[in-house]
Amino acid sequence: MLLSFYMINGPVTRKRKNAPTRRVASASAVSQTSSLSSGGASAETPVQLGRNLTYGMLDALGRAIVIGSYDSRIFPTEAELAKQHGVSRSVTREAVKMLTAKGLLSARPRQGTTIQPSTSWNLFDTDVLRWLLERKFSVDLLRHFNQLRVAIEPEAAALAAMFSDERQRQEIDAGLARMEAADEGHDNALDADIAFHVAILRASGNPFFMQFRDVVATALRTSIQFTNRIKGRTASVSDHAAVRDAIARQHPEGARVAMKKIIADVLDLIETAEIPPKRSR
């Protein structure tokens, strides 16, 4: 009888004992914030749990690295990070592994974890690109991104003119229709513009170009906002319609030229933008 009682009640007792620990850890993580300081400056960065605890830790650390919060001090150990953010060592360890894969950190035996130079960061990783775009505004970064677009999007438009099917052309039409609606205040101009460009990347039929869509969508949000602010208006619907029309006519060179014009106009705006002079120290 005693053995039966133990077998039945023993596991139940252990579950009741451990359960509160898991709940407390989760509640702590939800409310936890991290104070990230660089020299005399500090930045309060909430641990965001939009996807899960590990991603929240990844996002907080990644943003802190990119904005330079650790530039003047040694990157903390996993134990220090776990204590600072109120999370387990396993969560911290996984976040550090992910940052290492993105090129931001390097973890080596006997050397600890160190921050890599920005030249090692994976700029095609949408998290890294987003962190870069969220830090202090950089015209150079926008210029470099749009120079990359010149090498990709005109060719994607030409391929779309050659290989797109009816469904893909309808997606391009839908993107343009959204831009027209946005001009009349019935849609979001930024989302509509991005939808148009992403639809063309998909319609190219090239899997490498299609993989580029997330990078384009991430960086275009900053690029379009910047150029629209300079122009005082949203993107030219007629210029985008020229790309759509060339694709519909199955005219690769026309699609290529029309897309190049759109991006060339963006680069011209970036080059002629008035940049505030640097203050003398």
C-alpha positions as CSV (number, residue, x, y, z in Angstrom):
1,M,0.0,0.0,0.0
2,L,2.8,2.4,0.9
3,L,4.5,1.7,-2.4
4,S,1.3,2.3,-4.3
5,F,0.7,5.6,-2.5
6,Y,4.3,6.7,-3.3
7,M,4.0,5.8,-7.0
8,I,0.7,7.7,-7.3
9,N,1.5,10.8,-5.2
10,G,5.3,11.1,-5.6
11,P,5.2,12.6,-9.1
12,V,2.3,14.8,-8.3
13,T,4.2,16.3,-5.3
14,R,7.2,17.1,-7.6
15,K,5.1,18.8,-10.2
16,R,3.5,21.0,-7.6
17,K,6.9,21.9,-6.3
18,N,8.4,22.9,-9.6
19,A,5.4,24.5,-11.3
20,P,5.6,27.9,-9.5
21,T,9.3,28.2,-10.5
22,R,8.4,28.1,-14.2
23,R,5.6,30.6,-13.8
24,V,7.8,33.1,-11.8
25,A,10.5,32.9,-14.5
26,S,8.1,33.7,-17.2
27,A,6.6,36.6,-15.3
28,S,10.0,38.0,-14.6
29,A,10.9,37.8,-18.3
30,V,7.8,39.7,-19.4
31,S,8.6,42.7,-17.1
32,Q,12.3,42.6,-17.3
33,T,14.3,45.5,-18.8
34,S,18.0,45.8,-19.5
35,S,20.1,48.8,-18.8
36,L,22.8,48.9,-21.5
37,S,25.4,51.5,-20.9
38,S,28.3,52.8,-23.0
39,G,30.8,54.9,-21.1
40,G,28.6,57.5,-19.4
41,A,25.6,56.9,-21.6
42,S,22.9,54.4,-21.0
43,A,19.9,53.0,-22.9
44,E,16.9,51.3,-21.4
45,T,16.0,48.4,-23.8
46,P,12.9,46.3,-22.9
47,V,13.3,42.6,-23.6
48,Q,10.8,42.1,-26.4
49,L,8.9,38.8,-26.3
50,G,7.1,39.1,-29.6
51,R,8.1,35.6,-30.7
52,N,9.6,34.0,-27.7
53,L,12.0,34.6,-24.8
54,T,15.1,33.7,-26.8
55,Y,14.2,36.0,-29.7
56,G,13.5,38.8,-27.2
57,M,17.0,38.3,-25.8
58,L,18.4,38.2,-29.3
59,D,16.7,41.4,-30.3
60,A,17.8,43.3,-27.2
61,L,21.5,42.2,-27.4
62,G,21.7,42.6,-31.2
63,R,20.3,46.2,-31.1
64,A,22.7,47.0,-28.2
65,I,25.7,45.8,-30.1
66,V,24.8,47.6,-33.3
67,I,24.1,51.0,-31.6
68,G,27.5,50.7,-29.8
69,S,26.4,50.1,-26.2
70,Y,29.3,47.7,-25.7
71,D,31.9,49.7,-27.6
72,S,33.8,50.8,-24.5
73,R,33.5,47.7,-22.4
74,I,33.9,44.0,-22.5
75,F,30.9,42.0,-23.7
76,P,29.4,40.3,-20.6
77,T,29.6,36.6,-19.9
78,E,26.5,34.3,-20.4
79,A,26.1,34.3,-16.6
80,E,26.2,38.1,-16.3
81,L,23.7,38.4,-19.2
82,A,21.4,35.9,-17.7
83,K,21.4,37.7,-14.3
84,Q,21.1,41.2,-16.0
85,H,18.1,40.2,-18.1
86,G,16.4,37.8,-15.6
87,V,16.5,34.8,-17.9
88,S,18.1,31.3,-17.8
89,R,21.6,30.5,-19.0
90,S,20.1,28.3,-21.7
91,V,18.2,31.3,-23.2
92,T,21.3,33.5,-23.1
93,R,23.4,30.7,-24.6
94,E,21.0,30.3,-27.5
95,A,20.8,34.1,-28.2
96,V,24.6,34.3,-28.2
97,K,24.7,31.4,-30.7
98,M,22.2,33.2,-33.0
99,L,24.2,36.4,-32.8
100,T,27.4,34.5,-33.6
101,A,25.6,33.0,-36.7
102,K,24.7,36.6,-37.8
103,G,28.3,37.6,-37.6
104,L,28.0,40.0,-34.6
105,L,29.8,37.9,-32.0
106,S,32.7,35.4,-31.9
107,A,32.9,32.8,-29.2
108,R,36.2,31.0,-28.8
109,P,37.6,28.8,-26.0
110,R,39.8,30.7,-23.5
111,Q,39.0,34.0,-25.3
112,G,35.4,34.4,-24.3
113,T,32.7,36.1,-26.4
114,T,33.8,39.2,-28.4
115,I,32.0,41.6,-30.7
116,Q,33.0,41.3,-34.3
117,P,33.8,44.4,-36.5
118,S,30.8,45.6,-38.6
119,T,32.5,44.3,-41.8
120,S,31.8,40.8,-40.5
121,W,28.1,41.4,-39.9
122,N,25.7,39.6,-42.2
123,L,23.9,42.5,-43.9
124,F,21.6,40.2,-45.7
125,D,20.2,39.1,-42.4
126,T,17.0,41.0,-41.9
127,D,17.5,41.4,-38.1
128,V,21.0,42.9,-38.6
129,L,19.7,45.2,-41.4
130,R,16.8,46.3,-39.2
131,W,19.1,47.1,-36.3
132,L,21.4,49.1,-38.6
133,L,18.5,51.1,-40.0
134,E,17.1,51.7,-36.5
135,R,20.3,53.2,-35.2
136,K,21.5,56.8,-36.1
137,F,20.3,57.6,-39.6
138,S,22.9,56.9,-42.3
139,V,22.7,58.2,-45.8
140,D,25.7,56.0,-46.8
141,L,23.8,52.9,-45.8
142,L,20.8,53.9,-47.9
143,R,23.1,54.7,-50.8
144,H,24.8,51.3,-50.6
145,F,21.4,49.5,-50.3
146,N,20.1,51.3,-53.4
147,Q,23.3,50.6,-55.3
148,L,22.6,46.9,-54.6
149,R,19.0,47.3,-55.8
150,V,20.4,48.6,-59.2
151,A,22.1,45.2,-59.6
152,I,19.1,43.2,-58.7
153,E,15.7,44.7,-59.4
154,P,16.1,45.8,-63.0
155,E,17.2,42.2,-63.9
156,A,14.3,40.8,-61.8
157,A,11.9,43.0,-63.8
158,A,13.4,41.8,-67.1
159,L,13.0,38.2,-66.0
160,A,9.4,38.8,-64.9
161,A,8.7,40.1,-68.4
162,M,10.1,36.8,-69.8
163,F,8.9,34.2,-67.4
164,S,6.0,35.4,-65.1
165,D,2.7,33.7,-65.3
166,E,-0.8,35.2,-65.1
167,R,-1.1,34.9,-61.3
168,Q,2.3,36.6,-60.8
169,R,1.3,39.5,-63.2
170,Q,-1.9,39.9,-61.2
171,E,0.1,40.3,-58.0
172,I,2.1,43.1,-59.7
173,D,-1.2,44.7,-60.9
174,A,-2.5,44.4,-57.3
175,G,0.6,46.2,-56.0
176,L,0.2,49.0,-58.5
177,A,-3.5,49.3,-57.7
178,R,-2.6,49.7,-54.0
179,M,-0.2,52.5,-54.9
180,E,-3.0,54.2,-56.9
181,A,-5.3,53.8,-53.9
182,A,-2.7,55.1,-51.5
183,D,-2.4,58.3,-53.7
184,E,-6.1,58.9,-52.9
185,G,-5.6,58.1,-49.3
186,H,-7.2,54.7,-49.3
187,D,-4.1,52.6,-48.6
188,N,-0.7,52.8,-46.9
189,A,1.7,54.3,-49.4
190,L,4.7,52.6,-47.9
191,D,3.2,49.1,-47.8
192,A,1.8,49.5,-51.3
193,D,5.2,50.5,-52.7
194,I,6.9,47.5,-51.0
195,A,4.2,45.1,-52.2
196,F,4.8,46.2,-55.8
197,H,8.6,45.6,-55.7
198,V,8.3,42.3,-53.8
199,A,5.8,41.1,-56.4
200,I,8.3,41.7,-59.2
201,L,11.0,39.8,-57.3
202,R,8.6,36.8,-57.0
203,A,7.6,37.1,-60.6
204,S,11.2,36.8,-61.7
205,G,11.1,33.1,-61.1
206,N,14.7,33.2,-59.9
207,P,15.0,31.7,-56.4
208,F,18.0,33.9,-55.5
209,F,16.1,37.1,-56.4
210,M,13.1,35.8,-54.4
211,Q,15.3,35.3,-51.4
212,F,16.2,39.0,-51.6
213,R,12.5,40.0,-51.0
214,D,12.9,40.2,-47.2
215,V,16.0,42.4,-47.4
216,V,14.2,44.7,-49.9
217,A,11.1,44.9,-47.7
218,T,13.1,45.7,-44.6
219,A,15.4,48.4,-46.2
220,L,12.7,49.9,-48.4
221,R,10.8,51.1,-45.3
222,T,13.6,53.4,-44.4
223,S,14.6,54.3,-48.0
224,I,11.1,55.2,-49.1
225,Q,10.3,57.2,-46.0
226,F,13.6,59.2,-46.6
227,T,13.0,59.9,-50.3
228,N,9.3,60.7,-49.8
229,R,10.3,63.2,-47.2
230,I,12.7,64.9,-49.6
231,K,10.2,64.9,-52.5
232,G,7.3,65.9,-50.3
233,R,5.2,63.2,-52.0
234,T,4.9,59.5,-52.4
235,A,6.6,57.4,-55.2
236,S,5.6,58.1,-58.8
237,V,2.8,55.8,-59.8
238,S,3.3,56.4,-63.5
239,D,7.0,55.3,-63.2
240,H,5.9,52.1,-61.5
241,A,3.2,51.6,-64.1
242,A,5.8,51.8,-66.8
243,V,7.5,48.8,-65.3
244,R,4.2,46.9,-65.0
245,D,3.2,47.7,-68.6
246,A,6.6,46.4,-69.9
247,I,6.2,43.2,-68.0
248,A,2.6,42.8,-69.3
249,R,3.9,43.3,-72.9
250,Q,6.7,40.7,-72.2
251,H,9.3,43.4,-73.0
252,P,12.4,42.6,-70.9
253,E,14.5,45.6,-72.0
254,G,11.6,48.0,-71.4
255,A,11.0,46.5,-67.9
256,R,14.8,46.7,-67.1
257,V,15.1,50.4,-68.2
258,A,11.9,51.4,-66.4
259,M,13.0,49.9,-63.1
260,K,16.5,51.4,-63.4
261,K,14.9,54.8,-63.8
262,I,13.0,54.4,-60.5
263,I,16.1,53.4,-58.6
264,A,18.3,56.0,-60.3
265,D,15.9,58.7,-59.2
266,V,16.2,57.5,-55.7
267,L,20.0,57.6,-55.9
268,D,19.9,61.1,-57.3
269,L,17.7,62.2,-54.4
270,I,20.2,60.7,-51.9
271,E,23.1,62.4,-53.6
272,T,21.4,65.8,-53.7
273,A,19.9,65.6,-50.2
274,E,21.1,68.4,-47.9
275,I,23.0,66.7,-45.0
276,P,23.4,68.9,-41.9
277,P,27.0,69.9,-41.4
278,K,28.9,68.1,-38.6
279,R,29.4,70.2,-35.5
280,S,33.0,71.1,-34.8
281,R,34.3,69.7,-31.5
